[in-house]
């Protein structure tokens, strides 16, 4: 098969599945993993797909990658970010945790803490943390999104607005590298996250490096609204300039990937 044809088919498979691994592509096309890595590098450079450790995904501004796939993407980076955030949260603090696989990883990293009070619109976060007897876990009301356990809607926003907490921990689908816009896919989810930002004394953004330059159609807000960005790689210079101007602190978390 010609290289161009194979690369076109790789893009088509990534678009169909959301995420494809190097091993499955090598098997599908009967070529070596090294060949697939070269193809992915070429396609990523031309921005036709997004390269990940061990595979590639197709970016859409309207549809997010499937929840099960997001759980495994950048897993090591998410753990490093989660551990760093957990280290910054004192015992007996109050916090919001929103929807996302990264924030779920943060929830697991908080299990060694004492006396936390957590308000969340994420059923998975509530499940992770509710087994801790000294934690108070409050779950927001609203419509449950079946694909990932997110809770959203007007009732959710009204609920969040009743609280004022020490820390808001939020995840995001993408960060525009030109102006620092925080981007996501669901308008109702974004509105809940905006309420979390507005009602938190300190806002921590958890975002692995694959979120830099990733497109999504709904604007949540701006990087300038967070106090600290926790990530696993140095952000692009354009974002660093914005962060410096608005005193957003960069927390660079080491990763094993």
SULGIRA-V118594 format. One record per residue. N is the residue number from 1. RES is the residue in one small letter. PHI is phi in degrees with one decimal (none if undefined). PSI is psi as a letter, one per 40 degrees, with the letter a starting at -180 (none if undefined). NEAR is the number of other C-alpha atoms within 10 Angstrom. Layout:
BEGIN
N,RES,PHI,PSI,NEAR  N,RES,PHI,PSI,NEAR
END
This chain:
BEGIN
1,x,none,h,9  2,x,-64.2,i,6  3,x,-57.7,d,10  4,x,-62.1,d,10  5,x,-63.3,d,9  6,x,-62.3,d,15  7,x,-65.4,d,19  8,x,-61.8,d,13  9,x,-70.3,d,14  10,x,-62.0,d,25  11,x,-60.6,d,20  12,x,-63.5,d,14  13,x,-67.0,d,16  14,x,-64.3,d,21  15,x,-67.2,d,18  16,x,-69.6,d,12  17,x,-97.4,e,13  18,x,89.9,d,21  19,x,-148.7,h,22  20,x,-133.0,i,22  21,x,-94.2,i,16  22,x,-61.8,d,20  23,x,-63.3,d,16  24,x,-68.9,d,13  25,x,-69.4,d,23  26,x,-61.3,d,16  27,x,-68.3,d,12  28,x,-61.9,d,10  29,x,-97.8,e,13  30,x,57.4,f,10  31,x,-131.2,i,13  32,x,-79.0,i,13  33,x,-57.2,d,17  34,x,-62.2,d,12  35,x,-63.0,d,14  36,x,-65.1,d,23  37,x,-59.6,d,19  38,x,-63.7,d,12  39,x,-61.5,d,18  40,x,-63.9,d,24  41,x,-61.2,d,16  42,x,-63.5,d,15  43,x,-67.4,d,19  44,x,-69.4,d,17  45,x,-64.6,d,12  46,x,-90.5,e,10  47,x,62.5,f,12  48,x,-85.3,d,19  49,x,-141.2,i,24  50,x,-113.0,h,21  51,x,-80.4,h,21  52,x,-130.4,i,17  53,x,-64.0,h,12  54,x,88.3,e,14  55,x,178.3,a,19  56,x,-154.1,i,25  57,x,-129.6,i,26  58,x,-106.0,h,23  59,x,-83.9,h,20  60,x,-124.3,i,16  61,x,-82.8,e,15  62,x,-114.1,d,12  63,x,-133.2,h,13  64,x,-80.4,i,17  65,x,-63.6,i,18  66,x,-54.9,i,13  67,x,-56.4,d,14  68,x,-61.2,d,11  69,x,-71.1,d,14  70,x,-63.0,d,16  71,x,-62.9,d,16  72,x,-99.5,e,11  73,x,-67.5,h,23  74,x,53.4,f,19  75,x,-60.5,d,18  76,x,-63.4,d,17  77,x,-62.7,d,22  78,x,-62.9,d,28  79,x,-65.9,d,22  80,x,-62.8,d,23  81,x,-63.8,d,30  82,x,-61.4,d,25  83,x,-64.2,d,18  84,x,-68.1,d,20  85,x,-62.9,d,24  86,x,-58.0,d,19  87,x,-66.7,d,13  88,x,-93.4,e,9  89,x,-96.2,h,16  90,x,-77.5,i,14  91,x,-58.9,i,15  92,x,65.0,f,14  93,x,-89.5,i,15  94,x,-108.8,i,21  95,x,-154.6,i,26  96,x,-95.3,i,25  97,x,-133.9,h,24  98,x,-98.4,a,26  99,x,-78.2,i,26  100,x,144.9,i,23  101,x,-70.8,d,23  102,x,-69.4,d,27  103,x,-69.0,d,26  104,x,-65.8,d,25  105,x,-66.4,d,20  106,x,-60.5,d,25  107,x,-57.6,d,23  108,x,-63.5,d,16  109,x,-71.0,e,20  110,x,-89.7,e,20  111,x,-66.1,e,16  112,x,-88.3,e,10  113,x,-76.2,i,17  114,x,-123.2,h,15  115,x,65.8,f,16  116,x,-74.3,i,21  117,x,-117.6,h,18  118,x,-118.1,h,23  119,x,-116.4,h,24  120,x,-143.0,i,25  121,x,-111.8,f,29  122,x,-129.0,h,23  123,x,-58.4,d,19  124,x,-66.0,d,19  125,x,-63.1,d,27  126,x,-60.9,d,22  127,x,-65.4,d,14  128,x,-62.5,d,15  129,x,-93.7,e,20  130,x,-70.4,e,16  131,x,-74.1,e,12  132,x,-83.1,h,16  133,x,-64.8,d,10  134,x,-90.4,e,13  135,x,-92.1,i,17  136,x,-107.0,h,18  137,x,-113.5,h,21  138,x,-115.5,h,14  139,x,-107.7,h,19  140,x,-70.6,i,21  141,x,-86.7,i,18  142,x,141.9,a,17  143,x,-83.0,h,15  144,x,-89.9,h,15  145,x,-84.7,h,13  146,x,-64.5,d,8  147,x,-72.8,d,9  148,x,-146.6,e,16  149,x,75.8,e,18  150,x,-77.9,i,21  151,x,-115.6,h,25  152,x,-154.0,i,25  153,x,125.2,i,16  154,x,-60.9,d,13  155,x,-62.8,d,15  156,x,-65.2,d,22  157,x,-62.5,d,23  158,x,-58.7,d,15  159,x,-64.9,d,17  160,x,-57.9,d,23  161,x,-70.5,e,14  162,x,-81.8,e,8  163,x,-117.6,i,15  164,x,-138.1,h,16  165,x,-118.4,i,17  166,x,-70.9,d,16  167,x,-133.8,h,21  168,x,-110.6,h,28  169,x,-108.8,h,25  170,x,-125.9,i,23  171,x,-106.8,i,22  172,x,-151.4,i,24  173,x,-88.3,d,23  174,x,-160.2,i,27  175,x,-128.1,h,27  176,x,-68.1,h,20  177,x,-77.6,e,20  178,x,-84.2,d,12  179,x,-127.0,e,13  180,x,78.1,e,21  181,x,-64.0,h,20  182,x,-91.3,h,27  183,x,-122.8,i,24  184,x,-147.2,a,25  185,x,-107.6,d,21  186,x,-118.3,h,17  187,x,-61.0,d,15  188,x,-69.2,d,16  189,x,-61.6,d,22  190,x,-62.7,d,21  191,x,-64.4,d,19  192,x,-65.1,d,26  193,x,-61.8,d,27  194,x,-63.0,d,17  195,x,-67.1,d,18  196,x,-62.7,d,28  197,x,-60.8,d,22  198,x,-66.5,d,16  199,x,-111.6,f,21  200,x,-116.4,h,20  201,x,-71.4,d,14  202,x,-133.0,h,18  203,x,-111.4,h,22  204,x,-107.2,h,24  205,x,-101.6,h,27  206,x,-102.4,h,26  207,x,-150.6,h,25  208,x,-71.2,i,27  209,x,-63.2,d,20  210,x,-68.5,e,18  211,x,-79.7,e,20  212,x,-69.6,h,20  213,x,81.3,e,18  214,x,-80.5,h,19  215,x,-91.8,h,21  216,x,-149.3,i,22  217,x,-86.6,e,15  218,x,-106.5,h,20  219,x,-87.0,h,18  220,x,-82.6,d,23  221,x,171.9,a,19  222,x,-129.9,i,15  223,x,-57.4,d,21  224,x,-68.5,e,19  225,x,-88.5,e,20  226,x,-101.9,i,22  227,x,-90.1,d,19  228,x,-140.7,h,20  229,x,-106.5,h,22  230,x,-101.9,h,23  231,x,-147.6,i,27  232,x,-105.6,e,25  233,x,-142.1,i,17  234,x,-60.2,h,13  235,x,-67.2,i,20  236,x,-57.9,i,13  237,x,-57.5,d,11  238,x,-61.2,d,13  239,x,-72.9,d,21  240,x,-61.0,d,17  241,x,-63.7,d,14  242,x,-62.7,d,18  243,x,-63.3,d,22  244,x,-64.0,d,12  245,x,-66.1,d,10  246,x,-111.8,e,14  247,x,56.5,f,14  248,x,-87.8,h,19  249,x,-83.3,h,15  250,x,-90.5,h,17  251,x,-113.0,g,19  252,x,-85.9,h,16  253,x,-104.2,h,20  254,x,-65.3,i,15  255,x,-133.7,i,16  256,x,-87.6,e,8  257,x,-80.6,none,10
END
